[in-house]
Amino acid sequence: MNAKNILKYKLYFEQNGRCVYSNEKLDLNRVFLEDHYVDVDHILPYSRSFDDSFNNKVLCLSSENAKKGNKTPYEYLGNASDL
């Protein structure tokens, strides 16, 4: 098992096997076998925070990560208008 898969494994169990953005259940087999099923995402985009720590990472569906882009979860989930 390589470092990237160990990180995915830790995040999977920390998040109770769910995508943090869609709350969909993640298939543990697909997490390791399919390249574009999940991504390790920076909660606060690395380009904006320069934080590459474990505490700034989550496991999410690749499709959700593509939609989130360079936004914070607050911006992505549509709550930015509350400011």
Protein Blocks (a to p, Z undefined) as FASTA:
>chain_A
ZZklmmmmmmmmmnnopafklopacdfklmmmpmklpccddfbafklnopabfklgccdd
fklmmmnmmadfklmnopmmmZZ
